[in-house]
Amino acid sequence: MKDILILTIEHYVVLLSLIYVLQMMLLFFSNGSLNMIIVLTIFFHNFEIRSRLTLNENKCFFIATKNIMDDCINAIRYLTSFIQGSLPLEYLGVPLFKGCKISFLFDELITSVLNRLNYWESNFLSFGGRLILIKIFLCSLPIYIFQTIQHTLAICNRLEKLFSKFFWKGNRSNFKILWTTWSNYYGVLEESALGCKNMVDLAYAFSIKLCFNFHAKSSFWAKYTAENIMW
């Protein structure tokens, strides 16, 4: 057992509990009333007894909405021994947040790309070698997060600028000219392009896939959202 997450959202507070069990994550939703908090603590206690696993309270936290009273927050902290956290946070490699998307939510993605570029800069790579790395590796890094959260145009443009500079310069300290825009790299080789992916189109395709899966209601989350939130 690694840690547990309690997230407060609905009404005054809703609990979202995240437990890591044998490489599996389970989510628990409940009303944020003190009675339900007590029920959850009893459940966790019984879970520890039956599974012989122990919750690490130092990694457990809860998030309260602005409507919840301080007395209730103190009671939750006392009953659960969890610390109070805040949004945004990362869940399964994807940021959970409220409100409008902000570019800093994708900072980890940008950092992953920059780390790879910094590693490759010390190597002497040809244009063909850099193109292969861009097409096979760099263009695949955003796929996971684009499948779960809608992109922002600024992030897509920033990624493509990083790809373009790496392709033409290799080393960002080199003062070489970028002879064409990244949009000319889109498309297949048969159409005189370089076979690279358009980040905006890639993210849009995954957004359509999310919409399709939601309307298909093939998952628990799609059914819950459609029945309790959307309609």
N, CA, C and O of each residue as an XYZ file, in Angstrom:
924
protein
N       0.842     -1.176      0.000
C       0.000      0.000      0.000
C       0.884      1.234      0.000
O       1.718      1.382      0.892
N       0.729      2.117     -0.964
C       1.587      3.288     -1.045
C       0.929      4.530     -0.457
O       1.470      5.132      0.471
N      -0.199      4.911     -0.969
C      -0.854      6.075     -0.391
C      -2.327      6.089     -0.737
O      -2.816      5.240     -1.482
N      -3.019      7.053     -0.191
C      -4.462      7.175     -0.385
C      -4.801      8.633     -0.578
O      -4.221      9.501      0.074
N      -5.723      8.907     -1.457
C      -6.092     10.274     -1.777
C      -7.557     10.493     -1.476
O      -8.401      9.680     -1.852
N      -7.866     11.582     -0.802
C      -9.256     11.946     -0.559
C      -9.498     13.305     -1.189
O      -8.841     14.283     -0.830
N     -10.427     13.374     -2.116
C     -10.694     14.594     -2.865
C     -12.109     15.070     -2.593
O     -13.048     14.284     -2.720
N     -12.291     16.319     -2.225
C     -13.603     16.856     -1.889
C     -14.117     17.711     -3.037
O     -13.442     18.638     -3.484
N     -15.335     17.388     -3.517
C     -15.881     18.121     -4.657
C     -17.373     18.410     -4.496
O     -17.763     19.577     -4.535
N     -18.194     17.429     -4.323
C     -19.636     17.549     -4.464
C     -20.283     18.091     -3.196
O     -19.849     17.779     -2.087
N     -21.338     18.917     -3.365
C     -22.024     19.558     -2.250
C     -20.994     20.318     -1.407
O     -20.247     21.136     -1.942
N     -20.946     20.064     -0.127
C     -19.923     20.704      0.699
C     -18.583     20.005      0.558
O     -17.530     20.642      0.530
N     -18.642     18.716      0.473
C     -17.400     17.958      0.321
C     -17.730     16.555     -0.165
O     -18.705     15.950      0.279
N     -16.926     16.051     -1.062
C     -17.055     14.660     -1.514
C     -15.690     14.017     -1.377
O     -14.670     14.637     -1.677
N     -15.672     12.814     -0.940
C     -14.408     12.129     -0.719
C     -14.070     11.252     -1.904
O     -14.886     10.441     -2.342
N     -12.900     11.411     -2.404
C     -12.367     10.528     -3.437
C     -11.133      9.868     -2.859
O     -10.118     10.524     -2.625
N     -11.220      8.591     -2.633
C     -10.109      7.883     -2.007
C      -9.366      7.083     -3.057
O      -9.972      6.344     -3.833
N      -8.089      7.228     -3.078
C      -7.247      6.535     -4.039
C      -6.318      5.591     -3.293
O      -5.534      6.018     -2.445
N      -6.411      4.307     -3.611
C      -5.585      3.318     -2.930
C      -4.782      2.550     -3.963
O      -5.321      2.116     -4.981
N      -3.512      2.385     -3.703
C      -2.655      1.570     -4.547
C      -2.598      0.167     -3.944
O      -2.068     -0.022     -2.849
N      -3.137     -0.797     -4.652
C      -3.137     -2.172     -4.158
C      -2.625     -3.069     -5.274
O      -3.282     -3.240     -6.301
N      -1.452     -3.636     -5.062
C      -0.890     -4.572     -6.028
C      -0.892     -3.964     -7.423
O      -1.391     -4.570     -8.371
N      -0.333     -2.763     -7.544
C      -0.226     -2.034     -8.796
C      -1.591     -1.624     -9.349
O      -1.691     -1.300    -10.532
N      -2.629     -1.629     -8.542
C      -3.960     -1.256     -9.003
C      -4.466     -0.069     -8.189
O      -4.241     -0.007     -6.980
N      -5.145      0.870     -8.839
C      -5.675      2.040     -8.157
C      -7.196      1.945     -8.094
O      -7.852      1.708     -9.108
N      -7.744      2.127     -6.910
C      -9.183      2.067     -6.704
C      -9.673      3.419     -6.208
O      -9.024      4.052     -5.375
N     -10.813      3.858     -6.716
C     -11.387      5.137     -6.318
C     -12.630      4.897     -5.480
O     -13.457      4.046     -5.809
N     -12.759      5.650     -4.398
C     -13.924      5.553     -3.529
C     -14.558      6.937     -3.423
O     -13.894      7.907     -3.057
N     -15.844      7.021     -3.745
C     -16.577      8.270     -3.613
C     -17.549      8.156     -2.448
O     -18.160      7.108     -2.235
N     -17.682      9.224     -1.711
C     -18.674      9.245     -0.643
C     -19.024     10.681     -0.323
O     -18.282     11.600     -0.666
N     -20.149     10.873      0.332
C     -20.538     12.191      0.816
C     -19.553     12.645      1.881
O     -18.978     11.823      2.595
N     -19.360     13.954      1.988
C     -18.363     14.466      2.908
C     -18.846     14.709      4.315
O     -18.150     15.365      5.090
N     -20.009     14.207      4.677
C     -20.486     14.388      6.048
C     -19.605     13.605      7.009
O     -18.937     12.647      6.620
N     -19.614     14.027      8.271
C     -18.767     13.376      9.263
C     -19.154     11.914      9.463
O     -18.295     11.071      9.722
N     -20.445     11.617      9.342
C     -20.881     10.221      9.472
C     -20.243      9.342      8.394
O     -19.821      8.216      8.661
N     -20.182      9.878      7.170
C     -19.578      9.112      6.088
C     -18.065      9.019      6.255
O     -17.451      8.029      5.857
N     -17.466     10.056      6.845
C     -16.032      9.995      7.117
C     -15.733      8.862      8.094
O     -14.763      8.122      7.934
N     -16.581      8.745      9.101
C     -16.406      7.669     10.084
C     -16.574      6.306      9.416
O     -15.826      5.371      9.700
N     -17.568      6.200      8.523
C     -17.777      4.939      7.802
C     -16.537      4.587      6.977
O     -16.123      3.429      6.933
N     -15.950      5.593      6.325
C     -14.754      5.346      5.524
C     -13.580      4.895      6.379
O     -12.840      3.988      5.996
N     -13.408      5.525      7.533
C     -12.300      5.131      8.412
C     -12.474      3.692      8.894
O     -11.499      2.950      9.017
N     -13.719      3.304      9.166
C     -13.984      1.914      9.558
C     -13.667      0.964      8.406
O     -13.092     -0.107      8.604
N     -14.054      1.378      7.195
C     -13.768      0.555      6.016
C     -12.268      0.377      5.830
O     -11.798     -0.734      5.588
N     -11.514      1.469      5.943
C     -10.063      1.377      5.787
C      -9.448      0.477      6.858
O      -8.519     -0.284      6.586
N      -9.973      0.573      8.067
C      -9.467     -0.269      9.147
C      -9.716     -1.746      8.845
O      -8.830     -2.583      9.017
N     -10.928     -2.055      8.395
C     -11.248     -3.444      8.045
C     -10.416     -3.922      6.856
O     -10.003     -5.079      6.789
N     -10.182     -3.003      5.923
C      -9.359     -3.354      4.764
C      -7.948     -3.729      5.200
O      -7.384     -4.701      4.697
N      -7.378     -2.978      6.118
C      -6.035     -3.271      6.610
C      -5.978     -4.634      7.293
O      -5.012     -5.381      7.138
N      -7.028     -4.944      8.049
C      -7.053     -6.223      8.758
C      -7.126     -7.389      7.778
O      -6.402     -8.374      7.919
N      -8.007     -7.271      6.784
C      -8.224     -8.384      5.865
C      -7.081     -8.528      4.847
O      -6.709     -9.644      4.486
N      -6.538     -7.419      4.397
C      -5.493     -7.474      3.374
C      -4.091     -7.561      3.953
O      -3.136     -7.886      3.248
N      -3.974     -7.262      5.264
C      -2.674     -7.240      5.938
C      -1.751     -6.193      5.329
O      -0.527     -6.329      5.358
N      -2.360     -5.146      4.777
C      -1.626     -3.999      4.260
C      -1.886     -2.805      5.162
O      -2.913     -2.740      5.838
N      -0.957     -1.862      5.173
C      -1.071     -0.715      6.063
C      -1.085      0.575      5.257
O      -0.251      0.777      4.374
N      -2.031      1.439      5.564
C      -2.090      2.751      4.928
C      -0.972      3.637      5.474
O      -0.731      3.679      6.681
N      -0.310      4.327      4.589
C       0.718      5.281      4.992
C       0.057      6.645      5.158
O      -0.180      7.347      4.175
N      -0.242      7.023      6.403
C      -0.968      8.266      6.653
C      -0.163      9.493      6.260
O      -0.737     10.559      6.035
N       1.152      9.363      6.172
C       1.979     10.496      5.764
C       1.789     10.851      4.290
O       2.110     11.960      3.865
N       1.260      9.892      3.509
C       1.007     10.134      2.093
C      -0.483     10.247      1.791
O      -0.884     10.232      0.627
N      -1.296     10.358      2.823
C      -2.741     10.459      2.650
C      -3.174     11.907      2.841
O      -2.686     12.587      3.744
N      -4.071     12.374      2.015
C      -4.525     13.751      2.157
C      -5.948     13.899      1.629
O      -6.457     13.028      0.923
N      -6.574     15.003      1.979
C      -7.916     15.312      1.496
C      -7.923     16.740      0.968
O      -7.097     17.567      1.351
N      -8.881     17.011      0.076
C      -9.011     18.333     -0.530
C     -10.416     18.846     -0.263
O     -11.394     18.175     -0.594
N     -10.528     20.010      0.323
C     -11.819     20.582      0.701
C     -12.188     21.725     -0.238
O     -11.318     22.474     -0.681
N     -13.470     21.857     -0.539
C     -13.947     22.987     -1.326
C     -14.015     24.230     -0.451
O     -13.894     24.151      0.772
N     -14.209     25.372     -1.090
C     -14.235     26.629     -0.340
C     -15.492     26.759      0.520
O     -15.544     27.615      1.403
N     -16.511     25.919      0.276
C     -17.759     26.012      1.033
C     -17.715     25.271      2.362
O     -18.573     25.492      3.216
N     -16.753     24.417      2.547
C     -16.731     23.611      3.759
C     -16.203     24.434      4.928
O     -15.275     25.228      4.773
N     -16.798     24.237      6.088
C     -16.438     25.000      7.279
C     -15.110     24.505      7.854
O     -14.722     23.350      7.678
N     -14.426     25.422      8.548
C     -13.145     25.065      9.167
C     -13.308     23.979     10.224
O     -12.436     23.127     10.389
N     -14.435     24.016     10.941
C     -14.669     22.995     11.967
C     -14.761     21.604     11.344
O     -14.271     20.625     11.907
N     -15.398     21.532     10.170
C     -15.522     20.243      9.483
C     -14.160     19.770      8.975
O     -13.846     18.581      9.039
N     -13.357     20.706      8.471
C     -12.015     20.346      8.001
C     -11.174     19.802      9.148
O     -10.471     18.802      9.002
N     -11.259     20.475     10.287
C     -10.499     20.010     11.454
C     -10.974     18.636     11.910
O     -10.175     17.804     12.342
N     -12.296     18.403     11.810
C     -12.836     17.102     12.207
C     -12.350     15.999     11.266
O     -11.994     14.909     11.713
N     -12.335     16.287      9.955
C     -11.840     15.304      8.987
C     -10.369     15.001      9.243
O      -9.939     13.849      9.200
N      -9.608     16.058      9.510
C      -8.181     15.875      9.788
C      -7.969     15.028     11.048
O      -7.058     14.202     11.108
N      -8.819     15.244     12.044
C      -8.686     14.498     13.301
C      -9.095     13.038     13.126
O      -8.422     12.138     13.628
N     -10.203     12.802     12.413
C     -10.724     11.442     12.278
C      -9.853     10.574     11.368
O      -9.691      9.379     11.616
N      -9.301     11.168     10.329
C      -8.554     10.384      9.343
C      -7.039     10.443      9.523
O      -6.313      9.578      9.034
N      -6.567     11.473     10.231
C      -5.122     11.721     10.377
C      -4.474     12.063      9.049
O      -3.257     11.951      8.897
N      -5.299     12.488      8.069
C      -4.776     12.883      6.769
C      -4.478     14.376      6.768
O      -5.102     15.142      7.502
N      -3.525     14.784      5.942
C      -3.231     16.202      5.794
C      -4.121     16.791      4.700
O      -4.661     16.057      3.872
N      -4.273     18.105      4.698
C      -5.117     18.770      3.713
C      -4.287     19.123      2.484
O      -3.234     19.750      2.597
N      -4.768     18.718      1.308
C      -4.088     19.009      0.055
C      -4.850     20.028     -0.761
O      -5.795     20.643     -0.268
N      -4.449     20.208     -1.997
C      -5.086     21.188     -2.873
C      -4.932     20.757     -4.327
O      -4.046     19.971     -4.664
N      -5.801     21.280     -5.175
C      -5.714     21.062     -6.614
C      -4.824     22.135     -7.229
O      -4.703     23.224     -6.669
N      -4.188     21.846     -8.388
C      -4.226     20.588     -9.145
C      -3.296     19.540     -8.546
O      -2.381     19.857     -7.785
N      -3.553     18.284     -8.907
C      -2.704     17.176     -8.483
C      -2.617     16.178     -9.625
O      -3.390     16.243    -10.580
N      -1.687     15.272     -9.520
C      -1.470     14.305    -10.588
C      -2.055     12.958    -10.211
O      -1.828     12.455     -9.111
N      -2.814     12.376    -11.137
C      -3.420     11.067    -10.928
C      -3.187     10.233    -12.180
O      -3.619     10.605    -13.271
N      -2.507      9.110    -12.019
C      -2.180      8.236    -13.146
C      -1.440      8.987    -14.247
O      -1.641      8.720    -15.432
N      -0.585      9.926    -13.851
C       0.209     10.663    -14.815
C      -0.508     11.801    -15.497
O       0.041     12.424    -16.405
N      -1.748     12.089    -15.068
C      -2.550     13.147    -15.683
C      -2.967     14.137    -14.607
O      -3.351     13.713    -13.517
N      -2.908     15.447    -14.869
C      -3.302     16.422    -13.850
C      -4.809     16.455    -13.637
O      -5.575     16.459    -14.600
N      -5.235     16.479    -12.381
C      -6.623     16.721    -12.011
C      -6.726     18.170    -11.563
O      -5.930     18.626    -10.742
N      -7.694     18.891    -12.093
C      -7.803     20.312    -11.803
C      -9.259     20.737    -11.894
O     -10.112     19.972    -12.343
N      -9.535     21.956    -11.468
C     -10.858     22.533    -11.630
C     -10.720     23.870    -12.339
O      -9.697     24.544    -12.216
N     -11.765     24.257    -13.091
C     -11.705     25.501    -13.835
C     -11.108     25.304    -15.217
O     -11.079     24.194    -15.746
N     -10.637     26.392    -15.785
C     -10.072     26.358    -17.135
C      -8.683     25.732    -17.126
O      -7.952     25.796    -16.137
N      -8.345     25.126    -18.257
C      -7.009     24.547    -18.384
C      -5.965     25.658    -18.430
O      -6.183     26.699    -19.049
N      -4.843     25.433    -17.778
C      -3.732     26.371    -17.759
C      -2.500     25.635    -18.258
O      -2.341     24.435    -18.034
N      -1.639     26.368    -18.933
C      -0.497     25.727    -19.589
C       0.406     24.987    -18.618
O       1.030     23.994    -18.993
N       0.489     25.456    -17.360
C       1.418     24.799    -16.434
C       0.996     23.368    -16.106
O       1.796     22.602    -15.569
N      -0.243     22.994    -16.420
C      -0.676     21.620    -16.205
C       0.111     20.645    -17.083
O       0.193     19.454    -16.780
N       0.685     21.155    -18.166
C       1.448     20.312    -19.089
C       2.950     20.463    -18.883
O       3.734     20.054    -19.740
N       3.359     21.043    -17.759
C       4.789     21.273    -17.521
C       5.586     19.975    -17.506
O       6.717     19.932    -17.988
N       4.997     18.921    -16.953
C       5.724     17.646    -16.888
C       5.985     17.092    -18.282
O       7.040     16.510    -18.536
N       5.021     17.273    -19.187
C       5.214     16.835    -20.570
C       6.349     17.617    -21.221
O       7.220     17.032    -21.864
N       6.340     18.940    -21.056
C       7.395     19.770    -21.630
C       8.751     19.396    -21.038
O       9.755     19.346    -21.748
N       8.772     19.135    -19.733
C      10.025     18.755    -19.080
C      10.563     17.444    -19.637
O      11.772     17.299    -19.824
N       9.673     16.485    -19.903
C      10.103     15.203    -20.474
C      10.739     15.401    -21.845
O      11.755     14.782    -22.162
N      10.135     16.267    -22.654
C      10.695     16.544    -23.981
C      12.055     17.222    -23.860
O      13.002     16.843    -24.549
N      12.156     18.229    -22.982
C      13.417     18.953    -22.815
C      14.524     18.046    -22.289
O      15.678     18.168    -22.699
N      14.177     17.144    -21.391
C      15.184     16.216    -20.867
C      15.748     15.333    -21.973
O      16.951     15.079    -22.026
N      14.867     14.868    -22.854
C      15.332     14.042    -23.965
C      16.207     14.857    -24.918
O      17.237     14.377    -25.391
N      15.792     16.079    -25.191
C      16.579     16.923    -26.092
C      17.952     17.220    -25.503
O      18.956     17.211    -26.216
N      17.991     17.482    -24.200
C      19.280     17.736    -23.544
C      20.197     16.518    -23.623
O      21.411     16.653    -23.769
N      19.610     15.339    -23.526
C      20.404     14.106    -23.602
C      20.953     13.896    -25.015
O      22.095     13.470    -25.187
N      20.136     14.195    -26.013
C      20.553     13.965    -27.397
C      21.502     15.036    -27.915
O      22.225     14.800    -28.883
N      21.515     16.207    -27.288
C      22.350     17.292    -27.789
C      23.834     16.948    -27.748
O      24.618     17.487    -28.530
N      24.219     16.069    -26.856
C      25.634     15.700    -26.743
C      26.064     14.718    -27.829
O      27.248     14.405    -27.947
N      25.107     14.230    -28.624
C      25.410     13.273    -29.689
C      25.449     13.982    -31.043
O      24.758     14.979    -31.253
N      26.253     13.464    -31.941
C      26.329     14.015    -33.295
C      25.334     13.253    -34.170
O      25.619     12.151    -34.639
N      24.183     13.849    -34.377
C      23.107     13.198    -35.118
C      22.905     13.886    -36.463
O      22.974     15.110    -36.569
N      22.659     13.088    -37.468
C      22.350     13.632    -38.784
C      20.906     14.111    -38.819
O      20.142     13.878    -37.882
N      20.538     14.784    -39.912
C      19.150     15.212    -40.058
C      18.211     14.012    -40.053
O      17.136     14.058    -39.456
N      18.626     12.933    -40.725
C      17.794     11.736    -40.748
C      17.641     11.119    -39.374
O      16.556     10.660    -39.016
N      18.721     11.103    -38.597
C      18.645     10.564    -37.239
C      17.739     11.387    -36.348
O      16.957     10.836    -35.574
N      17.840     12.710    -36.452
C      16.969     13.578    -35.645
C      15.511     13.434    -36.066
O      14.610     13.470    -35.228
N      15.282     13.270    -37.373
C      13.906     13.106    -37.849
C      13.291     11.818    -37.307
O      12.126     11.805    -36.909
N      14.064     10.743    -37.290
C      13.554      9.473    -36.756
C      13.215      9.608    -35.277
O      12.182      9.107    -34.832
N      14.074     10.281    -34.507
C      13.807     10.477    -33.079
C      12.547     11.304    -32.867
O      11.771     11.030    -31.952
N      12.340     12.308    -33.701
C      11.141     13.140    -33.573
C       9.891     12.332    -33.884
O       8.919     12.377    -33.129
N       9.908     11.594    -34.987
C       8.721     10.867    -35.428
C       8.372      9.709    -34.505
O       7.202      9.490    -34.193
N       9.380      8.971    -34.070
C       9.117      7.749    -33.305
C       9.008      8.017    -31.814
O       8.165      7.424    -31.140
N       9.844      8.898    -31.292
C       9.897      9.077    -29.838
C       9.193     10.350    -29.376
O       8.254     10.275    -28.584
N       9.623     11.510    -29.849
C       9.088     12.772    -29.329
C       7.597     12.929    -29.618
O       6.844     13.394    -28.763
N       7.172     12.546    -30.812
C       5.752     12.685    -31.157
C       4.870     11.716    -30.378
O       3.654     11.902    -30.314
N       5.471     10.685    -29.786
C       4.683      9.730    -29.006
C       4.555     10.137    -27.537
O       3.684      9.621    -26.838
N       5.402     11.048    -27.054
C       5.344     11.451    -25.650
C       4.004     12.072    -25.258
O       3.508     11.773    -24.172
N       3.385     12.933    -26.098
C       2.119     13.551    -25.680
C       0.903     12.644    -25.796
O      -0.180     13.018    -25.346
N       1.052     11.457    -26.389
C      -0.122     10.635    -26.689
C      -0.897     10.287    -25.428
O      -2.126     10.356    -25.423
N      -0.201      9.915    -24.358
C      -0.892      9.468    -23.145
C      -1.742     10.581    -22.547
O      -2.914     10.372    -22.234
N      -1.153     11.762    -22.389
C      -1.897     12.844    -21.755
C      -2.976     13.383    -22.687
O      -4.021     13.831    -22.214
N      -2.750     13.350    -24.013
C      -3.762     13.815    -24.958
C      -4.980     12.890    -24.982
O      -6.069     13.309    -25.373
N      -4.798     11.633    -24.563
C      -5.932     10.710    -24.519
C      -6.859     10.982    -23.343
O      -7.999     10.518    -23.335
N      -6.387     11.720    -22.359
C      -7.158     11.892    -21.129
C      -7.523     13.330    -20.819
O      -8.433     13.565    -20.024
N      -6.856     14.292    -21.410
C      -7.146     15.692    -21.135
C      -7.036     16.475    -22.435
O      -6.119     16.256    -23.226
N      -7.971     17.382    -22.647
C      -7.975     18.156    -23.880
C      -6.790     19.114    -23.904
O      -6.451     19.734    -22.896
N      -6.184     19.218    -25.043
C      -4.966     20.007    -25.189
C      -5.258     21.506    -25.179
O      -6.411     21.932    -25.236
N      -4.194     22.288    -25.105
C      -4.275     23.726    -25.350
C      -3.430     24.031    -26.580
O      -2.419     23.373    -26.827
N      -3.844     25.021    -27.339
C      -3.125     25.361    -28.569
C      -1.700     25.810    -28.267
O      -0.778     25.521    -29.029
N      -1.523     26.516    -27.155
C      -0.187     27.001    -26.795
C       0.779     25.840    -26.569
O       1.940     25.915    -26.969
N       0.309     24.770    -25.932
C       1.165     23.615    -25.676
C       1.550     22.927    -26.979
O       2.709     22.557    -27.166
N       0.592     22.756    -27.876
C       0.890     22.121    -29.163
C       1.914     22.937    -29.942
O       2.844     22.378    -30.524
N       1.744     24.258    -29.954
C       2.699     25.118    -30.664
C       4.088     25.048    -30.027
O       5.097     25.042    -30.732
N       4.138     24.997    -28.708
C       5.432     24.930    -28.034
C       6.151     23.623    -28.335
O       7.362     23.612    -28.556
N       5.405     22.524    -28.344
C       6.008     21.232    -28.674
C       6.584     21.243    -30.086
O       7.701     20.777    -30.313
N       5.821     21.773    -31.022
C       6.271     21.777    -32.406
C       7.483     22.686    -32.603
O       8.342     22.393    -33.435
N       7.563     23.781    -31.851
C       8.743     24.647    -31.926
C       9.981     23.920    -31.411
O      11.063     24.044    -31.983
N       9.816     23.160    -30.326
C      10.940     22.376    -29.806
C      11.390     21.324    -30.814
O      12.587     21.110    -31.005
N      10.422     20.667    -31.458
C      10.755     19.660    -32.466
C      11.509     20.299    -33.635
O      12.510     19.763    -34.111
N      11.013     21.448    -34.085
C      11.605     22.113    -35.241
C      13.038     22.566    -34.957
O      13.924     22.388    -35.793
N      13.264     23.150    -33.780
C      14.612     23.604    -33.425
C      15.572     22.428    -33.314
O      16.727     22.520    -33.732
N      15.093     21.326    -32.751
C      15.945     20.145    -32.632
C      16.287     19.584    -34.007
O      17.413     19.143    -34.233
N      15.334     19.598    -34.920
C      15.574     19.042    -36.250
C      16.620     19.854    -37.010
O      17.523     19.282    -37.621
N      16.505     21.178    -36.976
C      17.401     22.014    -37.761
C      18.725     22.289    -37.065
O      19.763     22.368    -37.722
N      18.704     22.436    -35.746
C      19.920     22.831    -35.036
C      20.643     21.661    -34.385
O      21.872     21.658    -34.312
N      19.901     20.672    -33.912
C      20.522     19.585    -33.167
C      20.869     20.026    -31.769
O      20.364     19.463    -30.798
N      21.710     21.008    -31.649
C      22.077     21.607    -30.370
C      21.485     23.005    -30.316
O      21.692     23.807    -31.227
N      20.745     23.299    -29.249
C      20.059     24.584    -29.167
C      21.017     25.759    -29.087
O      20.613     26.902    -29.295
N      22.290     25.491    -28.788
C      23.272     26.572    -28.748
C      23.785     26.932    -30.140
O      24.439     27.961    -30.313
N      23.493     26.089    -31.133
C      23.921     26.371    -32.498
C      23.053     27.457    -33.111
O      21.832     27.454    -32.957
N      23.695     28.379    -33.802
C      22.959     29.472    -34.433
C      22.701     29.116    -35.894
O      23.322     29.662    -36.806
N      21.781     28.197    -36.088
C      21.418     27.771    -37.433
C      20.032     28.292    -37.785
O      19.210     28.560    -36.909
N      19.795     28.428    -39.065
C      18.530     28.972    -39.547
C      17.489     27.861    -39.625
O      17.787     26.744    -40.046
N      16.259     28.186    -39.211
C      15.133     27.272    -39.406
C      14.562     27.558    -40.790
O      13.888     28.568    -40.993
N      14.832     26.669    -41.741
C      14.567     26.976    -43.133
C      13.091     26.903    -43.502
O      12.695     27.438    -44.538
N      12.287     26.268    -42.701
C      10.856     26.182    -43.000
C      10.081     25.976    -41.711
O      10.656     25.629    -40.679
N       8.787     26.190    -41.773
C       7.947     26.033    -40.588
C       7.613     24.561    -40.380
O       7.715     23.748    -41.299
N       7.217     24.239    -39.165
C       6.908     22.849    -38.834
C       5.692     22.339    -39.596
O       5.559     21.134    -39.808
N       4.822     23.220    -40.001
C       3.621     22.789    -40.726
C       3.971     22.118    -42.053
O       3.181     21.331    -42.575
N       5.138     22.419    -42.597
C       5.547     21.781    -43.851
C       6.015     20.344    -43.650
O       6.224     19.616    -44.620
N       6.180     19.933    -42.386
C       6.600     18.563    -42.104
C       5.410     17.611    -41.999
O       5.585     16.393    -42.015
N       4.197     18.168    -41.890
C       3.021     17.319    -41.728
C       2.810     16.484    -42.987
O       3.226     16.862    -44.082
N       2.158     15.348    -42.807
C       1.755     14.548    -43.946
C       2.713     13.405    -44.226
O       3.705     13.207    -43.524
N       2.389     12.659    -45.270
C       3.148     11.455    -45.613
C       4.270     11.801    -46.579
O       4.262     12.853    -47.217
N       5.229     10.898    -46.673
C       6.386     11.133    -47.530
C       5.991     11.240    -48.997
O       6.616     11.979    -49.758
N       4.954     10.503    -49.399
C       4.528     10.515    -50.797
C       4.015     11.881    -51.221
O       3.938     12.163    -52.417
N       3.663     12.736    -50.263
C       3.162     14.076    -50.571
C       4.226     15.137    -50.306
O       3.912     16.299    -50.047
N       5.487     14.721    -50.373
C       6.634     15.617    -50.194
C       6.732     16.182    -48.785
O       7.367     17.217    -48.583
N       6.120     15.530    -47.813
C       6.248     15.918    -46.410
C       7.237     14.967    -45.734
O       7.793     14.073    -46.372
N       7.445     15.176    -44.441
C       8.422     14.366    -43.710
C       7.784     13.294    -42.840
O       8.483     12.576    -42.125
N       6.464     13.179    -42.895
C       5.785     12.122    -42.152
C       5.602     12.400    -40.678
O       5.349     11.472    -39.910
N       5.723     13.659    -40.253
C       5.547     14.008    -38.840
C       4.079     14.263    -38.524
O       3.270     14.515    -39.417
N       3.754     14.192    -37.240
C       2.374     14.371    -36.798
C       2.099     15.834    -36.474
O       2.963     16.550    -35.967
N       0.888     16.255    -36.776
C       0.400     17.560    -36.349
C      -0.143     17.412    -34.930
O      -1.098     16.665    -34.715
N       0.449     18.109    -33.959
C       0.056     17.946    -32.566
C      -1.402     18.338    -32.332
O      -2.092     17.700    -31.537
N      -1.871     19.371    -33.008
C      -3.261     19.802    -32.838
C      -4.212     18.734    -33.359
O      -5.192     18.395    -32.696
N      -3.925     18.204    -34.546
C      -4.777     17.150    -35.109
C      -4.732     15.888    -34.256
O      -5.748     15.215    -34.082
N      -3.551     15.567    -33.725
C      -3.420     14.389    -32.868
C      -4.279     14.530    -31.615
O      -5.004     13.607    -31.244
N      -4.194     15.691    -30.967
C      -4.984     15.918    -29.759
C      -6.476     15.947    -30.077
O      -7.289     15.448    -29.299
N      -6.835     16.529    -31.213
C      -8.251     16.588    -31.598
C      -8.804     15.191    -31.855
O      -9.947     14.902    -31.498
N      -8.013     14.332    -32.464
C      -8.460     12.960    -32.724
C      -8.741     12.224    -31.418
O      -9.720     11.483    -31.325
N      -7.896     12.420    -30.416
C      -8.127     11.772    -29.130
C      -9.337     12.370    -28.420
O     -10.025     11.670    -27.677
N      -9.604     13.663    -28.640
C     -10.800     14.273    -28.060
C     -12.060     13.650    -28.647
O     -13.028     13.400    -27.928
N     -12.045     13.401    -29.954
C     -13.176     12.732    -30.603
C     -13.342     11.320    -30.055
O     -14.465     10.857    -29.854
N     -12.229     10.640    -29.816
C     -12.289      9.288    -29.260
C     -12.890      9.305    -27.858
O     -13.691      8.434    -27.521
N     -12.511     10.292    -27.032
C     -13.090     10.416    -25.695
C     -14.589     10.651    -25.767
O     -15.358     10.071    -25.000
N     -15.000     11.514    -26.702
C     -16.431     11.794    -26.867
C     -17.180     10.538    -27.289
O     -18.275     10.272    -26.793
N     -16.602      9.767    -28.197
C     -17.237      8.525    -28.644
C     -17.372      7.539    -27.490
O     -18.432      6.943    -27.299
N     -16.296      7.366    -26.721
C     -16.333      6.430    -25.595
C     -17.338      6.868    -24.539
O     -17.978      6.035    -23.897
N     -17.475      8.183    -24.361
C     -18.435      8.679    -23.385
C     -19.866      8.348    -23.809
O     -20.660      7.865    -23.002
N     -20.190      8.606    -25.067
C     -21.548      8.335    -25.539
C     -21.819      6.835    -25.636
O     -22.970      6.408    -25.547
N     -20.772      6.038    -25.816
C     -20.958      4.586    -25.841
C     -21.262      4.038    -24.456
O     -21.825      2.950    -24.326
N     -20.889      4.794    -23.407
C     -21.152      4.417    -22.012
C     -20.632      3.010    -21.713
O     -21.285      2.225    -21.026
N     -19.463      2.715    -22.233
C     -18.888      1.391    -22.017
C     -18.111      1.285    -20.713
O     -17.760      0.180    -20.299
N     -17.837      2.405    -20.061
C     -17.083      2.388    -18.813
C     -17.958      2.881    -17.668
O     -18.992      3.514    -17.881
N     -17.519      2.578    -16.451
C     -18.254      3.019    -15.267
C     -18.315      4.535    -15.196
O     -19.357      5.101    -14.862
N     -17.188      5.209    -15.512
C     -17.150      6.668    -15.405
C     -18.093      7.320    -16.398
O     -18.735      8.319    -16.075
N     -18.188      6.769    -17.604
C     -19.098      7.330    -18.599
C     -20.548      7.196    -18.140
O     -21.335      8.132    -18.284
N     -20.899      6.039    -17.591
C     -22.265      5.842    -17.104
C     -22.565      6.768    -15.931
O     -23.636      7.372    -15.870
N     -21.620      6.880    -15.001
C     -21.827      7.726    -13.816
C     -21.979      9.188    -14.215
O     -22.863      9.880    -13.711
N     -21.119      9.663    -15.120
C     -21.179     11.064    -15.542
C     -22.473     11.357    -16.279
O     -23.103     12.388    -16.046
N     -22.876     10.448    -17.176
C     -24.093     10.664    -17.951
C     -25.338     10.665    -17.073
O     -26.257     11.451    -17.303
N     -25.377      9.794    -16.072
C     -26.573      9.653    -15.246
C     -26.653     10.667    -14.112
O     -27.750     11.038    -13.695
N     -25.510     11.120    -13.608
C     -25.523     11.944    -12.406
C     -25.056     13.378    -12.606
O     -25.303     14.232    -11.754
N     -24.389     13.652    -13.715
C     -23.830     14.990    -13.903
C     -24.361     15.659    -15.160
O     -24.834     16.794    -15.110
N     -24.283     14.956    -16.295
C     -24.598     15.590    -17.574
C     -26.085     15.808    -17.773
O     -26.489     16.825    -18.337
N     -26.918     14.861    -17.314
C     -28.334     14.959    -17.649
C     -29.134     15.316    -16.406
O     -30.356     15.447    -16.475
